[in-house]
């Protein structure tokens, strides 16, 4: 007896053989990265979003969303110093909202908006907060280098 392919079985066979055996591009790429690389890659992605979200959304909301996105990442496999540094970095970002809350209507690319605040009446306070953001980022970078 000869086996007959029905159209359904034929299409099913074509579909199964045509499907890639690996996940779609980028789907599990981050899962294969070491923890620090995965976190830094996601931070870069969130940072790009943050930098332009301020064109449409209040700066404090954007900063809060960015910090929440970072805080939601899985640091469980990361080195202790890296995790501590990133926690401080997230806290430093959150602290900037004590000033940015005063500018709910300000819009533009984030760095342009920062420049406006840095040249305004809250300059000294804001510059100190931004300096802390950079100092905590230096901690993250140092922990990353120590881990490599």
N, CA, C and O atoms as a GROMACS GRO file, in nm:
protein
  592
    1UNK      N    1   0.083  -0.117   0.000
    1UNK     CA    2   0.000   0.000   0.000
    1UNK      C    3   0.088   0.124   0.000
    1UNK      O    4   0.183   0.134   0.078
    2UNK      N    5   0.057   0.213  -0.085
    2UNK     CA    6   0.134   0.336  -0.101
    2UNK      C    7   0.070   0.446  -0.017
    2UNK      O    8  -0.052   0.462  -0.016
    3UNK      N    9   0.154   0.523   0.055
    3UNK     CA   10   0.105   0.631   0.140
    3UNK      C   11   0.076   0.753   0.055
    3UNK      O   12   0.159   0.796  -0.025
    4UNK      N   13  -0.044   0.809   0.072
    4UNK     CA   14  -0.082   0.929  -0.002
    4UNK      C   15  -0.070   1.050   0.088
    4UNK      O   16  -0.117   1.050   0.202
    5UNK      N   17  -0.007   1.152   0.037
    5UNK     CA   18   0.003   1.279   0.108
    5UNK      C   19  -0.123   1.359   0.082
    5UNK      O   20  -0.154   1.392  -0.032
    6UNK      N   21  -0.194   1.390   0.185
    6UNK     CA   22  -0.306   1.482   0.169
    6UNK      C   23  -0.248   1.622   0.169
    6UNK      O   24  -0.136   1.642   0.216
    7UNK      N   25  -0.320   1.719   0.117
    7UNK     CA   26  -0.266   1.856   0.117
    7UNK      C   27  -0.228   1.903   0.258
    7UNK      O   28  -0.129   1.973   0.274
    8UNK      N   29  -0.306   1.864   0.359
    8UNK     CA   30  -0.275   1.907   0.495
    8UNK      C   31  -0.143   1.849   0.542
    8UNK      O   32  -0.059   1.921   0.596
    9UNK      N   33  -0.123   1.720   0.521
    9UNK     CA   34   0.001   1.656   0.565
    9UNK      C   35   0.119   1.712   0.486
    9UNK      O   36   0.227   1.733   0.542
   10UNK      N   37   0.100   1.736   0.359
   10UNK     CA   38   0.207   1.793   0.278
   10UNK      C   39   0.247   1.931   0.332
   10UNK      O   40   0.366   1.959   0.350
   11UNK      N   41   0.148   2.018   0.358
   11UNK     CA   42   0.177   2.152   0.410
   11UNK      C   43   0.240   2.145   0.548
   11UNK      O   44   0.330   2.223   0.580
   12UNK      N   45   0.193   2.052   0.631
   12UNK     CA   46   0.250   2.035   0.763
   12UNK      C   47   0.396   1.994   0.753
   12UNK      O   48   0.481   2.045   0.826
   13UNK      N   49   0.427   1.902   0.663
   13UNK     CA   50   0.565   1.856   0.645
   13UNK      C   51   0.654   1.970   0.596
   13UNK      O   52   0.766   1.986   0.643
   14UNK      N   53   0.604   2.050   0.503
   14UNK     CA   54   0.680   2.165   0.452
   14UNK      C   55   0.703   2.265   0.565
   14UNK      O   56   0.814   2.316   0.581
   15UNK      N   57   0.600   2.292   0.643
   15UNK     CA   58   0.611   2.388   0.752
   15UNK      C   59   0.714   2.343   0.855
   15UNK      O   60   0.798   2.422   0.897
   16UNK      N   61   0.708   2.218   0.896
   16UNK     CA   62   0.799   2.166   0.998
   16UNK      C   63   0.943   2.170   0.949
   16UNK      O   64   1.032   2.207   1.026
   17UNK      N   65   0.967   2.134   0.825
   17UNK     CA   66   1.105   2.135   0.776
   17UNK      C   67   1.155   2.275   0.747
   17UNK      O   68   1.275   2.299   0.748
   18UNK      N   69   1.064   2.368   0.722
   18UNK     CA   70   1.105   2.506   0.692
   18UNK      C   71   1.127   2.589   0.817
   18UNK      O   72   1.195   2.691   0.812
   19UNK      N   73   1.072   2.546   0.930
   19UNK     CA   74   1.087   2.623   1.053
   19UNK      C   75   1.230   2.617   1.102
   19UNK      O   76   1.291   2.510   1.104
   20UNK      N   77   1.284   2.730   1.142
   20UNK     CA   78   1.420   2.729   1.195
   20UNK      C   79   1.422   2.657   1.329
   20UNK      O   80   1.326   2.663   1.405
   21UNK      N   81   1.533   2.591   1.357
   21UNK     CA   82   1.543   2.520   1.484
   21UNK      C   83   1.590   2.612   1.596
   21UNK      O   84   1.580   2.576   1.714
   22UNK      N   85   1.639   2.730   1.560
   22UNK     CA   86   1.682   2.824   1.663
   22UNK      C   87   1.576   2.932   1.680
   22UNK      O   88   1.493   2.952   1.591
   23UNK      N   89   1.579   3.002   1.793
   23UNK     CA   90   1.479   3.107   1.814
   23UNK      C   91   1.499   3.221   1.717
   23UNK      O   92   1.606   3.232   1.656
   24UNK      N   93   1.399   3.307   1.701
   24UNK     CA   94   1.412   3.421   1.612
   24UNK      C   95   1.530   3.509   1.652
   24UNK      O   96   1.574   3.508   1.767
   25UNK      N   97   1.580   3.585   1.556
   25UNK     CA   98   1.694   3.673   1.581
   25UNK      C   99   1.674   3.753   1.708
   25UNK      O  100   1.574   3.823   1.723
   26UNK      N  101   1.769   3.744   1.800
   26UNK     CA  102   1.769   3.823   1.921
   26UNK      C  103   1.677   3.774   2.031
   26UNK      O  104   1.683   3.827   2.142
   27UNK      N  105   1.595   3.674   2.006
   27UNK     CA  106   1.498   3.631   2.106
   27UNK      C  107   1.565   3.583   2.234
   27UNK      O  108   1.526   3.622   2.344
   28UNK      N  109   1.666   3.499   2.220
   28UNK     CA  110   1.736   3.449   2.338
   28UNK      C  111   1.880   3.496   2.341
   28UNK      O  112   1.961   3.444   2.419
   29UNK      N  113   1.914   3.592   2.258
   29UNK     CA  114   2.053   3.639   2.252
   29UNK      C  115   2.099   3.691   2.386
   29UNK      O  116   2.211   3.663   2.429
   30UNK      N  117   2.014   3.767   2.454
   30UNK     CA  118   2.054   3.822   2.584
   30UNK      C  119   2.070   3.711   2.688
   30UNK      O  120   2.155   3.723   2.776
   31UNK      N  121   1.993   3.607   2.679
   31UNK     CA  122   2.002   3.499   2.777
   31UNK      C  123   2.138   3.430   2.771
   31UNK      O  124   2.182   3.373   2.871
   32UNK      N  125   2.204   3.434   2.656
   32UNK     CA  126   2.333   3.369   2.639
   32UNK      C  127   2.450   3.457   2.684
   32UNK      O  128   2.562   3.409   2.695
   33UNK      N  129   2.424   3.585   2.711
   33UNK     CA  130   2.530   3.677   2.752
   33UNK      C  131   2.558   3.663   2.900
   33UNK      O  132   2.470   3.626   2.978
   34UNK      N  133   2.684   3.692   2.941
   34UNK     CA  134   2.710   3.699   3.085
   34UNK      C  135   2.622   3.808   3.146
   34UNK      O  136   2.578   3.900   3.077
   35UNK      N  137   2.596   3.798   3.274
   35UNK     CA  138   2.503   3.889   3.341
   35UNK      C  139   2.539   4.035   3.319
   35UNK      O  140   2.453   4.115   3.283
   36UNK      N  141   2.666   4.072   3.339
   36UNK     CA  142   2.703   4.213   3.325
   36UNK      C  143   2.680   4.262   3.183
   36UNK      O  144   2.630   4.373   3.163
   37UNK      N  145   2.716   4.182   3.084
   37UNK     CA  146   2.696   4.222   2.945
   37UNK      C  147   2.548   4.235   2.912
   37UNK      O  148   2.507   4.326   2.841
   38UNK      N  149   2.468   4.144   2.965
   38UNK     CA  150   2.323   4.147   2.941
   38UNK      C  151   2.262   4.274   3.001
   38UNK      O  152   2.180   4.340   2.938
   39UNK      N  153   2.302   4.306   3.123
   39UNK     CA  154   2.249   4.425   3.189
   39UNK      C  155   2.292   4.551   3.115
   39UNK      O  156   2.211   4.641   3.092
   40UNK      N  157   2.420   4.558   3.077
   40UNK     CA  158   2.470   4.676   3.006
   40UNK      C  159   2.402   4.693   2.871
   40UNK      O  160   2.373   4.806   2.829
   41UNK      N  161   2.376   4.582   2.803
   41UNK     CA  162   2.307   4.589   2.674
   41UNK      C  163   2.165   4.642   2.692
   41UNK      O  164   2.118   4.726   2.615
   42UNK      N  165   2.098   4.592   2.793
   42UNK     CA  166   1.960   4.638   2.818
   42UNK      C  167   1.959   4.784   2.863
   42UNK      O  168   1.870   4.860   2.826
   43UNK      N  169   2.059   4.824   2.943
   43UNK     CA  170   2.070   4.965   2.984
   43UNK      C  171   2.086   5.054   2.861
   43UNK      O  172   2.025   5.161   2.853
   44UNK      N  173   2.168   5.011   2.767
   44UNK     CA  174   2.187   5.091   2.644
   44UNK      C  175   2.055   5.106   2.568
   44UNK      O  176   2.023   5.213   2.518
   45UNK      N  177   1.980   4.997   2.560
   45UNK     CA  178   1.850   5.002   2.492
   45UNK      C  179   1.754   5.097   2.564
   45UNK      O  180   1.688   5.180   2.501
   46UNK      N  181   1.746   5.083   2.696
   46UNK     CA  182   1.658   5.170   2.774
   46UNK      C  183   1.704   5.315   2.768
   46UNK      O  184   1.622   5.406   2.768
   47UNK      N  185   1.835   5.335   2.764
   47UNK     CA  186   1.889   5.471   2.755
   47UNK      C  187   1.851   5.540   2.626
   47UNK      O  188   1.821   5.659   2.625
   48UNK      N  189   1.853   5.466   2.516
   48UNK     CA  190   1.812   5.524   2.387
   48UNK      C  191   1.666   5.567   2.392
   48UNK      O  192   1.630   5.674   2.343
   49UNK      N  193   1.584   5.483   2.451
   49UNK     CA  194   1.442   5.517   2.466
   49UNK      C  195   1.428   5.640   2.553
   49UNK      O  196   1.355   5.734   2.519
   50UNK      N  197   1.497   5.640   2.667
   50UNK     CA  198   1.491   5.752   2.762
   50UNK      C  199   1.529   5.884   2.697
   50UNK      O  200   1.461   5.985   2.714
   51UNK      N  201   1.637   5.883   2.621
   51UNK     CA  202   1.689   6.007   2.564
   51UNK      C  203   1.590   6.077   2.472
   51UNK      O  204   1.592   6.199   2.459
   52UNK      N  205   1.503   6.000   2.408
   52UNK     CA  206   1.407   6.061   2.315
   52UNK      C  207   1.265   6.065   2.369
   52UNK      O  208   1.181   6.140   2.318
   53UNK      N  209   1.236   5.987   2.470
   53UNK     CA  210   1.101   5.989   2.529
   53UNK      C  211   1.068   6.126   2.586
   53UNK      O  212   0.952   6.164   2.594
   54UNK      N  213   1.172   6.199   2.627
   54UNK     CA  214   1.151   6.332   2.685
   54UNK      C  215   1.101   6.433   2.583
   54UNK      O  216   1.063   6.545   2.619
   55UNK      N  217   1.101   6.396   2.457
   55UNK     CA  218   1.046   6.484   2.355
   55UNK      C  219   0.893   6.490   2.364
   55UNK      O  220   0.831   6.587   2.320
   56UNK      N  221   0.832   6.385   2.421
   56UNK     CA  222   0.687   6.375   2.430
   56UNK      C  223   0.634   6.362   2.572
   56UNK      O  224   0.516   6.387   2.597
   57UNK      N  225   0.720   6.324   2.664
   57UNK     CA  226   0.676   6.289   2.799
   57UNK      C  227   0.757   6.368   2.902
   57UNK      O  228   0.872   6.403   2.878
   58UNK      N  229   0.695   6.396   3.015
   58UNK     CA  230   0.762   6.470   3.122
   58UNK      C  231   0.891   6.400   3.165
   58UNK      O  232   0.896   6.278   3.176
   59UNK      N  233   0.994   6.479   3.188
   59UNK     CA  234   1.126   6.428   3.222
   59UNK      C  235   1.123   6.336   3.344
   59UNK      O  236   1.184   6.229   3.341
   60UNK      N  237   1.054   6.375   3.449
   60UNK     CA  238   1.048   6.291   3.569
   60UNK      C  239   0.984   6.156   3.541
   60UNK      O  240   1.030   6.054   3.593
   61UNK      N  241   0.882   6.153   3.460
   61UNK     CA  242   0.816   6.026   3.423
   61UNK      C  243   0.913   5.938   3.345
   61UNK      O  244   0.921   5.818   3.369
   62UNK      N  245   0.986   5.998   3.253
   62UNK     CA  246   1.082   5.923   3.173
   62UNK      C  247   1.192   5.866   3.262
   62UNK      O  248   1.230   5.749   3.249
   63UNK      N  249   1.243   5.947   3.352
   63UNK     CA  250   1.348   5.901   3.444
   63UNK      C  251   1.296   5.788   3.532
   63UNK      O  252   1.365   5.689   3.553
   64UNK      N  253   1.176   5.803   3.583
   64UNK     CA  254   1.116   5.699   3.667
   64UNK      C  255   1.098   5.570   3.588
   64UNK      O  256   1.128   5.462   3.638
   65UNK      N  257   1.049   5.580   3.465
   65UNK     CA  258   1.031   5.462   3.380
   65UNK      C  259   1.166   5.394   3.352
   65UNK      O  260   1.176   5.272   3.356
   66UNK      N  261   1.268   5.474   3.324
   66UNK     CA  262   1.403   5.422   3.299
   66UNK      C  263   1.455   5.349   3.423
   66UNK      O  264   1.503   5.236   3.414
   67UNK      N  265   1.445   5.413   3.539
   67UNK     CA  266   1.492   5.352   3.663
   67UNK      C  267   1.414   5.226   3.696
   67UNK      O  268   1.471   5.126   3.740
   68UNK      N  269   1.282   5.229   3.675
   68UNK     CA  270   1.200   5.110   3.698
   68UNK      C  271   1.241   4.996   3.605
   68UNK      O  272   1.247   4.880   3.646
   69UNK      N  273   1.270   5.030   3.479
   69UNK     CA  274   1.315   4.929   3.383
   69UNK      C  275   1.446   4.865   3.425
   69UNK      O  276   1.463   4.743   3.413
   70UNK      N  277   1.538   4.946   3.474
   70UNK     CA  278   1.665   4.892   3.522
   70UNK      C  279   1.645   4.807   3.647
   70UNK      O  280   1.702   4.698   3.658
   71UNK      N  281   1.565   4.856   3.739
   71UNK     CA  282   1.542   4.784   3.865
   71UNK      C  283   1.474   4.649   3.842
   71UNK      O  284   1.490   4.557   3.922
   72UNK      N  285   1.400   4.636   3.733
   72UNK     CA  286   1.329   4.512   3.703
   72UNK      C  287   1.420   4.405   3.643
   72UNK      O  288   1.379   4.289   3.630
   73UNK      N  289   1.542   4.442   3.605
   73UNK     CA  290   1.633   4.345   3.544
   73UNK      C  291   1.680   4.243   3.648
   73UNK      O  292   1.682   4.271   3.768
   74UNK      N  293   1.718   4.126   3.599
   74UNK     CA  294   1.763   4.017   3.687
   74UNK      C  295   1.914   4.028   3.708
   74UNK      O  296   1.993   3.996   3.619
   75UNK      N  297   1.953   4.073   3.825
   75UNK     CA  298   2.094   4.088   3.862
   75UNK      C  299   2.146   3.966   3.940
   75UNK      O  300   2.259   3.968   3.987
   76UNK      N  301   2.065   3.863   3.954
   76UNK     CA  302   2.098   3.752   4.043
   76UNK      C  303   2.229   3.680   4.008
   76UNK      O  304   2.294   3.625   4.096
   77UNK      N  305   2.268   3.681   3.883
   77UNK     CA  306   2.392   3.614   3.843
   77UNK      C  307   2.509   3.711   3.828
   77UNK      O  308   2.618   3.671   3.789
   78UNK      N  309   2.486   3.838   3.858
   78UNK     CA  310   2.590   3.941   3.843
   78UNK      C  311   2.679   3.946   3.966
   78UNK      O  312   2.637   3.910   4.076
   79UNK      N  313   2.803   3.991   3.947
   79UNK     CA  314   2.892   4.009   4.062
   79UNK      C  315   2.835   4.112   4.159
   79UNK      O  316   2.764   4.204   4.120
   80UNK      N  317   2.866   4.094   4.286
   80UNK     CA  318   2.814   4.180   4.393
   80UNK      C  319   2.847   4.327   4.370
   80UNK      O  320   2.759   4.412   4.384
   81UNK      N  321   2.971   4.358   4.334
   81UNK     CA  322   3.011   4.498   4.314
   81UNK      C  323   2.933   4.562   4.199
   81UNK      O  324   2.895   4.679   4.207
   82UNK      N  325   2.909   4.487   4.094
   82UNK     CA  326   2.833   4.536   3.980
   82UNK      C  327   2.689   4.564   4.022
   82UNK      O  328   2.633   4.668   3.989
   83UNK      N  329   2.630   4.471   4.095
   83UNK     CA  330   2.492   4.486   4.142
   83UNK      C  331   2.479   4.607   4.235
   83UNK      O  332   2.385   4.685   4.222
   84UNK      N  333   2.574   4.621   4.328
   84UNK     CA  334   2.573   4.737   4.419
   84UNK      C  335   2.588   4.867   4.342
   84UNK      O  336   2.517   4.964   4.368
   85UNK      N  337   2.681   4.868   4.247
   85UNK     CA  338   2.702   4.988   4.166
   85UNK      C  339   2.578   5.027   4.088
   85UNK      O  340   2.543   5.145   4.080
   86UNK      N  341   2.512   4.928   4.030
   86UNK     CA  342   2.392   4.957   3.952
   86UNK      C  343   2.278   5.004   4.042
   86UNK      O  344   2.200   5.091   4.004
   87UNK      N  345   2.268   4.947   4.162
   87UNK     CA  346   2.164   4.992   4.256
   87UNK      C  347   2.186   5.139   4.292
   87UNK      O  348   2.091   5.217   4.300
   88UNK      N  349   2.312   5.176   4.313
   88UNK     CA  350   2.344   5.316   4.343
   88UNK      C  351   2.315   5.405   4.223
   88UNK      O  352   2.268   5.518   4.238
   89UNK      N  353   2.342   5.354   4.104
   89UNK     CA  354   2.316   5.430   3.981
   89UNK      C  355   2.166   5.454   3.962
   89UNK      O  356   2.124   5.564   3.926
   90UNK      N  357   2.088   5.352   3.986
   90UNK     CA  358   1.942   5.365   3.976
   90UNK      C  359   1.893   5.467   4.079
   90UNK      O  360   1.809   5.552   4.047
   91UNK      N  361   1.944   5.459   4.201
   91UNK     CA  362   1.905   5.554   4.306
   91UNK      C  363   1.945   5.697   4.268
   91UNK      O  364   1.870   5.791   4.295
   92UNK      N  365   2.061   5.712   4.206
   92UNK     CA  366   2.106   5.846   4.164
   92UNK      C  367   2.013   5.903   4.058
   92UNK      O  368   1.979   6.021   4.061
   93UNK      N  369   1.971   5.819   3.964
   93UNK     CA  370   1.874   5.865   3.863
   93UNK      C  371   1.744   5.907   3.930
   93UNK      O  372   1.689   6.012   3.899
   94UNK      N  373   1.695   5.825   4.022
   94UNK     CA  374   1.570   5.857   4.091
   94UNK      C  375   1.581   5.990   4.166
   94UNK      O  376   1.486   6.067   4.171
   95UNK      N  377   1.697   6.016   4.224
   95UNK     CA  378   1.718   6.139   4.301
   95UNK      C  379   1.706   6.264   4.214
   95UNK      O  380   1.667   6.370   4.263
   96UNK      N  381   1.737   6.252   4.085
   96UNK     CA  382   1.728   6.370   3.997
   96UNK      C  383   1.585   6.421   3.985
   96UNK      O  384   1.564   6.538   3.951
   97UNK      N  385   1.488   6.335   4.012
   97UNK     CA  386   1.349   6.379   3.998
   97UNK      C  387   1.309   6.482   4.103
   97UNK      O  388   1.206   6.548   4.089
   98UNK      N  389   1.389   6.496   4.209
   98UNK     CA  390   1.359   6.600   4.308
   98UNK      C  391   1.368   6.738   4.243
   98UNK      O  392   1.303   6.833   4.288
   99UNK      N  393   1.448   6.750   4.138
   99UNK     CA  394   1.456   6.875   4.061
   99UNK      C  395   1.368   6.867   3.937
   99UNK      O  396   1.295   6.962   3.908
  100UNK      N  397   1.373   6.758   3.863
  100UNK     CA  398   1.298   6.751   3.737
  100UNK      C  399   1.148   6.759   3.758
  100UNK      O  400   1.074   6.797   3.667
  101UNK      N  401   1.101   6.725   3.878
  101UNK     CA  402   0.958   6.740   3.908
  101UNK      C  403   0.912   6.885   3.895
  101UNK      O  404   0.794   6.912   3.876
  102UNK      N  405   1.005   6.978   3.904
  102UNK     CA  406   0.972   7.121   3.894
  102UNK      C  407   0.955   7.166   3.748
  102UNK      O  408   0.920   7.281   3.722
  103UNK      N  409   0.981   7.075   3.654
  103UNK     CA  410   0.977   7.110   3.511
  103UNK      C  411   0.888   7.013   3.433
  103UNK      O  412   0.934   6.951   3.337
  104UNK      N  413   0.761   6.999   3.471
  104UNK     CA  414   0.675   6.900   3.406
  104UNK      C  415   0.644   6.930   3.260
  104UNK      O  416   0.607   6.839   3.185
  105UNK      N  417   0.657   7.054   3.218
  105UNK     CA  418   0.622   7.090   3.080
  105UNK      C  419   0.742   7.092   2.986
  105UNK      O  420   0.725   7.105   2.865
  106UNK      N  421   0.862   7.080   3.040
  106UNK     CA  422   0.983   7.089   2.958
  106UNK      C  423   0.994   6.967   2.867
  106UNK      O  424   0.983   6.853   2.913
  107UNK      N  425   1.016   6.991   2.738
  107UNK     CA  426   1.028   6.883   2.640
  107UNK      C  427   1.151   6.904   2.552
  107UNK      O  428   1.200   7.016   2.536
  108UNK      N  429   1.199   6.795   2.496
  108UNK     CA  430   1.313   6.796   2.406
  108UNK      C  431   1.396   6.672   2.430
  108UNK      O  432   1.366   6.593   2.520
  109UNK      N  433   1.500   6.654   2.353
  109UNK     CA  434   1.592   6.543   2.374
  109UNK      C  435   1.648   6.558   2.515
  109UNK      O  436   1.675   6.670   2.559
  110UNK      N  437   1.667   6.448   2.585
  110UNK     CA  438   1.701   6.454   2.727
  110UNK      C  439   1.822   6.541   2.757
  110UNK      O  440   1.819   6.620   2.852
  111UNK      N  441   1.928   6.529   2.681
  111UNK     CA  442   2.048   6.607   2.709
  111UNK      C  443   2.023   6.757   2.690
  111UNK      O  444   2.080   6.839   2.761
  112UNK      N  445   1.939   6.791   2.594
  112UNK     CA  446   1.902   6.932   2.574
  112UNK      C  447   1.819   6.983   2.693
  112UNK      O  448   1.838   7.096   2.738
  113UNK      N  449   1.728   6.900   2.741
  113UNK     CA  450   1.647   6.937   2.856
  113UNK      C  451   1.736   6.952   2.981
  113UNK      O  452   1.718   7.045   3.059
  114UNK      N  453   1.831   6.860   2.997
  114UNK     CA  454   1.925   6.872   3.109
  114UNK      C  455   2.001   7.004   3.101
  114UNK      O  456   2.018   7.071   3.203
  115UNK      N  457   2.045   7.042   2.983
  115UNK     CA  458   2.121   7.166   2.966
  115UNK      C  459   2.038   7.287   3.007
  115UNK      O  460   2.089   7.381   3.068
  116UNK      N  461   1.910   7.285   2.974
  116UNK     CA  462   1.822   7.396   3.013
  116UNK      C  463   1.815   7.406   3.166
  116UNK      O  464   1.827   7.515   3.222
  117UNK      N  465   1.797   7.293   3.232
  117UNK     CA  466   1.789   7.294   3.379
  117UNK      C  467   1.924   7.335   3.439
  117UNK      O  468   1.929   7.411   3.536
  118UNK      N  469   2.033   7.284   3.382
  118UNK     CA  470   2.166   7.316   3.434
  118UNK      C  471   2.202   7.464   3.421
  118UNK      O  472   2.293   7.511   3.488
  119UNK      N  473   2.132   7.536   3.337
  119UNK     CA  474   2.157   7.680   3.321
  119UNK      C  475   2.047   7.766   3.384
  119UNK      O  476   2.043   7.887   3.364
  120UNK      N  477   1.959   7.702   3.459
  120UNK     CA  478   1.848   7.774   3.521
  120UNK      C  479   1.866   7.794   3.670
  120UNK      O  480   1.976   7.780   3.724
  121UNK      N  481   1.757   7.826   3.736
  121UNK     CA  482   1.760   7.859   3.879
  121UNK      C  483   1.796   7.739   3.968
  121UNK      O  484   1.840   7.758   4.081
  122UNK      N  485   1.779   7.618   3.918
  122UNK     CA  486   1.811   7.497   3.996
  122UNK      C  487   1.945   7.437   3.956
  122UNK      O  488   1.973   7.320   3.984
  123UNK      N  489   2.027   7.518   3.892
  123UNK     CA  490   2.153   7.473   3.835
  123UNK      C  491   2.242   7.399   3.934
  123UNK      O  492   2.284   7.286   3.908
  124UNK      N  493   2.271   7.459   4.047
  124UNK     CA  494   2.365   7.401   4.143
  124UNK      C  495   2.315   7.266   4.194
  124UNK      O  496   2.390   7.168   4.198
  125UNK      N  497   2.191   7.263   4.235
  125UNK     CA  498   2.133   7.139   4.287
  125UNK      C  499   2.129   7.030   4.180
  125UNK      O  500   2.164   6.915   4.207
  126UNK      N  501   2.088   7.066   4.059
  126UNK     CA  502   2.076   6.967   3.953
  126UNK      C  503   2.212   6.915   3.909
  126UNK      O  504   2.229   6.795   3.887
  127UNK      N  505   2.309   7.005   3.896
  127UNK     CA  506   2.444   6.962   3.857
  127UNK      C  507   2.501   6.863   3.958
  127UNK      O  508   2.569   6.767   3.919
  128UNK      N  509   2.476   6.884   4.086
  128UNK     CA  510   2.524   6.791   4.189
  128UNK      C  511   2.459   6.653   4.172
  128UNK      O  512   2.525   6.551   4.187
  129UNK      N  513   2.330   6.652   4.141
  129UNK     CA  514   2.260   6.525   4.120
  129UNK      C  515   2.311   6.453   3.995
  129UNK      O  516   2.330   6.332   3.997
  130UNK      N  517   2.334   6.528   3.888
  130UNK     CA  518   2.386   6.468   3.765
  130UNK      C  519   2.528   6.417   3.786
  130UNK      O  520   2.566   6.314   3.733
  131UNK      N  521   2.607   6.490   3.865
  131UNK     CA  522   2.742   6.445   3.898
  131UNK      C  523   2.735   6.310   3.969
  131UNK      O  524   2.819   6.223   3.945
  132UNK      N  525   2.636   6.292   4.056
  132UNK     CA  526   2.619   6.164   4.124
  132UNK      C  527   2.580   6.053   4.027
  132UNK      O  528   2.623   5.939   4.042
  133UNK      N  529   2.498   6.086   3.928
  133UNK     CA  530   2.463   5.986   3.825
  133UNK      C  531   2.591   5.938   3.756
  133UNK      O  532   2.610   5.818   3.737
  134UNK      N  533   2.678   6.033   3.720
  134UNK     CA  534   2.803   5.996   3.652
  134UNK      C  535   2.898   5.922   3.746
  134UNK      O  536   2.967   5.829   3.703
  135UNK      N  537   2.903   5.961   3.872
  135UNK     CA  538   2.991   5.893   3.968
  135UNK      C  539   2.947   5.748   3.989
  135UNK      O  540   3.031   5.658   3.998
  136UNK      N  541   2.818   5.727   3.998
  136UNK     CA  542   2.769   5.590   4.015
  136UNK      C  543   2.787   5.508   3.888
  136UNK      O  544   2.807   5.387   3.894
  137UNK      N  545   2.782   5.575   3.772
  137UNK     CA  546   2.810   5.503   3.647
  137UNK      C  547   2.956   5.460   3.644
  137UNK      O  548   2.988   5.353   3.594
  138UNK      N  549   3.045   5.544   3.698
  138UNK     CA  550   3.187   5.508   3.707
  138UNK      C  551   3.205   5.384   3.794
  138UNK      O  552   3.290   5.300   3.766
  139UNK      N  553   3.125   5.372   3.900
  139UNK     CA  554   3.128   5.251   3.984
  139UNK      C  555   3.087   5.128   3.904
  139UNK      O  556   3.149   5.022   3.915
  140UNK      N  557   2.984   5.143   3.823
  140UNK     CA  558   2.938   5.032   3.739
  140UNK      C  559   3.048   4.991   3.642
  140UNK      O  560   3.077   4.873   3.625
  141UNK      N  561   3.110   5.090   3.577
  141UNK     CA  562   3.218   5.060   3.482
  141UNK      C  563   3.336   4.993   3.551
  141UNK      O  564   3.394   4.900   3.497
  142UNK      N  565   3.373   5.041   3.670
  142UNK     CA  566   3.485   4.981   3.743
  142UNK      C  567   3.453   4.836   3.779
  142UNK      O  568   3.540   4.749   3.768
  143UNK      N  569   3.331   4.810   3.822
  143UNK     CA  570   3.291   4.673   3.856
  143UNK      C  571   3.290   4.585   3.731
  143UNK      O  572   3.322   4.466   3.739
  144UNK      N  573   3.253   4.643   3.618
  144UNK     CA  574   3.252   4.567   3.492
  144UNK      C  575   3.394   4.528   3.454
  144UNK      O  576   3.419   4.414   3.414
  145UNK      N  577   3.488   4.622   3.465
  145UNK     CA  578   3.629   4.594   3.432
  145UNK      C  579   3.687   4.491   3.527
  145UNK      O  580   3.763   4.404   3.485
  146UNK      N  581   3.653   4.500   3.655
  146UNK     CA  582   3.704   4.406   3.754
  146UNK      C  583   3.653   4.265   3.726
  146UNK      O  584   3.720   4.166   3.760
  147UNK      N  585   3.537   4.255   3.666
  147UNK     CA  586   3.476   4.125   3.636
  147UNK      C  587   3.532   4.063   3.509
  147UNK      O  588   3.519   3.942   3.488
  148UNK      N  589   3.596   4.144   3.423
  148UNK     CA  590   3.642   4.089   3.295
  148UNK      C  591   3.774   4.019   3.305
  148UNK      O  592   3.824   3.968   3.205
   0.00000   0.00000   0.00000
